[in-house]
């Protein structure tokens, strides 16, 4: 009976959150299509580079807030049955977010001034490094708040509400803004980036106010408020999550940034389109992960390793069943799809890059929720070691691969490192759950 309930709740959650993710994907895809068709490939490539850069930097500035808050809120709620109150150090997180955003924006300004990053120029060709850096600082704060909102609501058992701001509200408002102000925005990558940041700020403020009210999360516990070293202790606790979020974002977006630096704007545009389309293969796993994170944390807290194993196994089967047809479709019709959506300028020579990236995402789905399951069980340092190894290999392999083979070379490195860390984490998860199950049975158990 319990297994049926778990299966039903998982299926209902997949349908509900899947609808939200699908709406967000369609809005995001429409946004990229409108921008790609309205801009020259070089201008779109320049904008894509900075969108990827802010995605990586926001993972650093937010300090891995999503998994940290998911685990913290879920554990607090589970430890207080009947109460939906979880004391979380939000003040400390917001302070760290603001300081980190300013430091990262200053770093970007230095890189722009030194010529290590290509400038995000206005339509008239004028480079504005200071304005770009200020936009990045504000955008990092906004995306950090969205990460906190997502973690709070996932931990409180409201994953659909947690995904609404970033996956639906943000892309939908951007699409509407692009349509309404199309002549102004799409003619100027700098203004387009500014609009992107502005919408993110508005969405994050509304989402934060709603999240605190919906979840019943208190700002900080009395014990934490009384500790003089609370910010330092919080930073120490966050470090593994921060490193994980940074490594994860780098593994997702390093290809776009590296192609932009070593191969130019037009190659960046082609890689960005292939990357966005291929990422659809991993969407089923992303949806399932958003649903089962809190349940896995509660399973570990109860010492039920078998429940965690069953949950991860069912999530993997659901994800693979949807991902395989998508991957096959991209192999057969990927170039035609890109030409239809983005235009012929983006479909030329894109098939190898798209096919390689789609294969990497399929391997990711086939391995399942390995990183999430280990993190929710308190093994984030193990995940960090494996992902750090993969991104270390990627950062050294990407420049020569891009110089020799362009965006297809970047795709080979990105897909290969994605497969490397997923396969290694799958083996680690199996051994971890086997050990936990053996300890739960006890040394005298025979079975």
PEBELSUL-V532452 format. One record per residue. N is the residue number from 1. RES is the residue in three letters. SS is DSSP state (H for helix, E for strand, L for the rest). PHI is phi in whole degrees, 0 to 359 (999 if undefined). NEAR is the number of other C-alpha atoms within 12 Angstrom. Layout:
# PEBELSUL-V532452
n/res/ss/phi/near
N/RES/SS/PHI/NEAR
N/RES/SS/PHI/NEAR
This chain:
# PEBELSUL-V532452
n/res/ss/phi/near
1/UNK/L/999/7
2/UNK/H/299/10
3/UNK/H/296/15
4/UNK/H/295/13
5/UNK/H/296/13
6/UNK/H/300/24
7/UNK/H/296/23
8/UNK/H/294/16
9/UNK/H/296/23
10/UNK/H/296/35
11/UNK/H/296/24
12/UNK/H/296/19
13/UNK/H/294/31
14/UNK/H/299/32
15/UNK/H/295/21
16/UNK/H/294/24
17/UNK/H/288/35
18/UNK/H/299/34
19/UNK/H/296/24
20/UNK/H/295/32
21/UNK/H/296/39
22/UNK/H/296/26
23/UNK/H/298/26
24/UNK/H/295/31
25/UNK/H/297/35
26/UNK/H/297/25
27/UNK/H/295/26
28/UNK/H/296/31
29/UNK/H/294/33
30/UNK/H/298/26
31/UNK/H/300/34
32/UNK/H/295/39
33/UNK/H/296/33
34/UNK/H/299/29
35/UNK/H/295/39
36/UNK/H/297/39
37/UNK/H/284/29
38/UNK/H/272/27
39/UNK/L/251/32
40/UNK/L/291/26
41/UNK/H/307/33
42/UNK/H/295/31
43/UNK/H/292/40
44/UNK/H/295/45
45/UNK/H/297/38
46/UNK/H/297/43
47/UNK/H/295/45
48/UNK/H/300/46
49/UNK/H/301/42
50/UNK/H/282/45
51/UNK/H/294/36
52/UNK/H/292/34
53/UNK/H/296/40
54/UNK/H/289/43
55/UNK/H/294/35
56/UNK/H/291/38
57/UNK/H/293/45
58/UNK/H/293/45
59/UNK/H/294/43
60/UNK/H/288/40
61/UNK/H/291/46
62/UNK/L/280/51
63/UNK/L/66/46
64/UNK/L/64/43
65/UNK/H/297/48
66/UNK/H/298/42
67/UNK/H/293/46
68/UNK/H/299/45
69/UNK/H/286/43
70/UNK/H/302/46
71/UNK/H/292/43
72/UNK/H/294/39
73/UNK/H/291/47
74/UNK/H/298/43
75/UNK/H/292/38
76/UNK/H/295/31
77/UNK/H/293/33
78/UNK/H/294/28
79/UNK/H/281/18
80/UNK/L/230/14
81/UNK/L/304/12
82/UNK/L/85/10
83/UNK/L/244/18
84/UNK/L/249/27
85/UNK/L/236/30
86/UNK/L/227/33
87/UNK/L/293/30
88/UNK/L/231/39
89/UNK/L/285/35
90/UNK/H/293/36
91/UNK/H/299/22
92/UNK/H/296/31
93/UNK/H/297/37
94/UNK/H/294/33
95/UNK/H/296/24
96/UNK/H/297/33
97/UNK/H/297/39
98/UNK/H/296/29
99/UNK/H/295/23
100/UNK/H/297/29
101/UNK/H/297/36
102/UNK/H/294/27
103/UNK/H/296/25
104/UNK/H/292/32
105/UNK/H/296/33
106/UNK/H/296/24
107/UNK/H/296/24
108/UNK/H/298/33
109/UNK/H/301/29
110/UNK/H/297/19
111/UNK/H/294/19
112/UNK/H/294/24
113/UNK/H/296/19
114/UNK/H/278/13
115/UNK/L/85/15
116/UNK/L/283/18
117/UNK/L/244/30
118/UNK/L/291/33
119/UNK/L/289/35
120/UNK/L/272/42
121/UNK/L/277/31
122/UNK/L/284/26
123/UNK/L/301/26
124/UNK/L/276/14
125/UNK/L/91/14
126/UNK/L/286/15
127/UNK/L/273/23
128/UNK/L/229/24
129/UNK/H/296/29
130/UNK/H/292/22
131/UNK/H/297/25
132/UNK/H/298/40
133/UNK/H/294/37
134/UNK/H/295/27
135/UNK/H/299/37
136/UNK/H/296/46
137/UNK/H/299/36
138/UNK/H/293/38
139/UNK/H/296/43
140/UNK/H/296/43
141/UNK/H/298/44
142/UNK/H/296/41
143/UNK/H/289/47
144/UNK/H/294/48
145/UNK/H/297/47
146/UNK/H/298/44
147/UNK/H/295/46
148/UNK/H/293/48
149/UNK/H/302/48
150/UNK/H/298/44
151/UNK/H/295/43
152/UNK/H/298/54
153/UNK/H/287/46
154/UNK/H/296/44
155/UNK/H/295/47
156/UNK/L/277/42
157/UNK/L/82/38
158/UNK/L/235/32
159/UNK/H/295/42
160/UNK/H/295/39
161/UNK/H/297/36
162/UNK/H/295/41
163/UNK/H/270/42
164/UNK/H/302/38
165/UNK/H/298/40
166/UNK/H/278/40
167/UNK/H/261/38
168/UNK/H/235/32
169/UNK/H/300/31
170/UNK/H/297/36
171/UNK/H/295/34
172/UNK/H/296/30
173/UNK/H/296/30
174/UNK/H/294/38
175/UNK/H/299/32
176/UNK/H/299/22
177/UNK/H/296/26
178/UNK/H/297/34
179/UNK/H/294/20
180/UNK/H/289/13
181/UNK/L/250/18
182/UNK/H/305/24
183/UNK/H/300/19
184/UNK/H/283/21
185/UNK/H/286/31
186/UNK/L/287/37
187/UNK/L/276/28
188/UNK/L/217/32
189/UNK/H/302/41
190/UNK/H/296/37
191/UNK/H/294/30
192/UNK/H/298/41
193/UNK/H/296/40
194/UNK/H/297/33
195/UNK/H/295/32
196/UNK/H/300/38
197/UNK/H/294/34
198/UNK/H/298/28
199/UNK/H/295/31
200/UNK/H/299/38
201/UNK/H/296/31
202/UNK/H/299/27
203/UNK/H/297/35
204/UNK/H/294/35
205/UNK/H/294/25
206/UNK/H/294/23
207/UNK/H/296/35
208/UNK/H/295/36
209/UNK/H/297/21
210/UNK/H/292/23
211/UNK/H/296/37
212/UNK/H/297/31
213/UNK/H/289/19
214/UNK/H/291/24
215/UNK/H/272/36
216/UNK/L/73/26
217/UNK/L/282/35
218/UNK/L/277/24
219/UNK/L/292/25
220/UNK/L/199/25
221/UNK/L/282/20
222/UNK/H/303/13
223/UNK/H/297/13
224/UNK/H/293/22
225/UNK/H/293/21
226/UNK/H/277/12
227/UNK/L/275/16
228/UNK/L/292/12
229/UNK/L/262/14
230/UNK/H/302/26
231/UNK/H/300/24
232/UNK/H/292/17
233/UNK/H/296/17
234/UNK/H/297/30
235/UNK/H/297/28
236/UNK/H/297/16
237/UNK/H/294/25
238/UNK/H/284/34
239/UNK/H/307/26
240/UNK/H/298/31
241/UNK/H/292/38
242/UNK/H/299/37
243/UNK/H/296/36
244/UNK/H/297/39
245/UNK/H/296/39
246/UNK/H/295/33
247/UNK/H/296/37
248/UNK/H/296/38
249/UNK/H/293/32
250/UNK/H/296/34
251/UNK/H/294/44
252/UNK/H/280/39
253/UNK/H/243/40
254/UNK/H/298/48
255/UNK/H/300/51
256/UNK/H/297/50
257/UNK/H/295/43
258/UNK/H/294/44
259/UNK/H/297/45
260/UNK/H/297/43
261/UNK/H/281/31
262/UNK/H/257/30
263/UNK/L/235/34
264/UNK/L/96/29
265/UNK/H/292/33
266/UNK/H/293/32
267/UNK/H/296/42
268/UNK/H/298/45
269/UNK/H/299/45
270/UNK/H/297/49
271/UNK/H/295/53
272/UNK/H/299/50
273/UNK/H/297/47
274/UNK/H/298/44
275/UNK/H/295/45
276/UNK/H/294/37
277/UNK/H/289/43
278/UNK/H/296/42
279/UNK/H/298/37
280/UNK/H/300/40
281/UNK/H/296/40
282/UNK/H/273/42
283/UNK/H/301/41
284/UNK/H/304/40
285/UNK/H/291/43
286/UNK/H/299/39
287/UNK/H/298/43
288/UNK/H/297/44
289/UNK/H/300/43
290/UNK/H/296/42
291/UNK/H/275/44
292/UNK/H/267/49
293/UNK/H/303/50
294/UNK/H/294/43
295/UNK/H/295/44
296/UNK/H/295/48
297/UNK/H/300/43
298/UNK/H/290/33
299/UNK/H/297/31
300/UNK/H/296/33
301/UNK/H/298/25
302/UNK/L/279/20
303/UNK/L/73/22
304/UNK/L/257/26
305/UNK/H/295/33
306/UNK/H/294/26
307/UNK/H/296/28
308/UNK/H/298/39
309/UNK/H/299/33
310/UNK/H/295/28
311/UNK/H/296/40
312/UNK/H/295/41
313/UNK/H/295/30
314/UNK/H/294/30
315/UNK/H/298/41
316/UNK/H/296/35
317/UNK/H/295/24
318/UNK/H/298/31
319/UNK/H/294/37
320/UNK/H/296/30
321/UNK/H/301/23
322/UNK/H/267/28
323/UNK/H/287/34
324/UNK/H/299/30
325/UNK/H/300/21
326/UNK/H/297/29
327/UNK/H/296/33
328/UNK/H/298/21
329/UNK/H/299/24
330/UNK/H/291/34
331/UNK/H/297/28
332/UNK/H/275/17
333/UNK/H/233/21
334/UNK/H/300/36
335/UNK/H/296/31
336/UNK/H/296/23
337/UNK/H/297/26
338/UNK/H/297/34
339/UNK/H/298/25
340/UNK/H/291/17
341/UNK/H/277/26
342/UNK/H/262/36
343/UNK/L/112/27
344/UNK/H/298/19
345/UNK/H/298/27
346/UNK/H/261/38
347/UNK/H/269/31
348/UNK/L/294/25
349/UNK/L/61/25
350/UNK/L/272/39
351/UNK/H/301/33
352/UNK/H/301/30
353/UNK/H/297/42
354/UNK/H/295/47
355/UNK/H/295/34
356/UNK/H/293/37
357/UNK/H/295/45
358/UNK/H/297/42
359/UNK/H/297/37
360/UNK/H/299/38
361/UNK/H/292/45
362/UNK/H/295/39
363/UNK/H/296/35
364/UNK/H/302/42
365/UNK/H/293/43
366/UNK/H/297/34
367/UNK/H/282/35
368/UNK/L/85/44
369/UNK/L/277/45
370/UNK/H/291/46
371/UNK/H/296/44
372/UNK/H/298/45
373/UNK/H/298/46
374/UNK/H/290/38
375/UNK/H/294/36
376/UNK/H/293/40
377/UNK/L/268/37
378/UNK/L/86/28
379/UNK/L/254/26
380/UNK/H/295/34
381/UNK/H/292/25
382/UNK/H/295/31
383/UNK/H/299/37
384/UNK/H/299/33
385/UNK/H/299/23
386/UNK/H/291/35
387/UNK/H/291/36
388/UNK/H/296/29
389/UNK/H/301/25
390/UNK/H/295/34
391/UNK/H/289/35
392/UNK/H/298/25
393/UNK/H/298/24
394/UNK/H/296/36
395/UNK/H/295/27
396/UNK/H/277/20
397/UNK/H/274/26
398/UNK/H/298/39
399/UNK/H/303/29
400/UNK/H/295/22
401/UNK/H/296/26
402/UNK/H/290/35
403/UNK/H/297/21
404/UNK/H/278/17
405/UNK/H/233/23
406/UNK/H/68/34
407/UNK/H/294/45
408/UNK/H/294/36
409/UNK/H/296/33
410/UNK/H/298/47
411/UNK/H/297/46
412/UNK/H/299/33
413/UNK/H/294/39
414/UNK/H/296/48
415/UNK/H/295/38
416/UNK/H/295/30
417/UNK/H/289/40
418/UNK/H/298/46
419/UNK/H/294/33
420/UNK/H/302/29
421/UNK/H/285/36
422/UNK/H/292/36
423/UNK/H/294/28
424/UNK/H/294/27
425/UNK/H/291/35
426/UNK/H/299/33
427/UNK/H/295/22
428/UNK/H/295/26
429/UNK/H/295/36
430/UNK/H/301/28
431/UNK/H/291/18
432/UNK/H/294/27
433/UNK/H/292/31
434/UNK/H/296/19
435/UNK/H/295/19
436/UNK/H/296/26
437/UNK/H/294/25
438/UNK/H/294/20
439/UNK/H/293/17
440/UNK/H/292/18
441/UNK/H/288/17
442/UNK/L/92/12
443/UNK/L/295/12
444/UNK/L/267/9
445/UNK/L/286/10
446/UNK/L/237/7
447/UNK/L/191/8
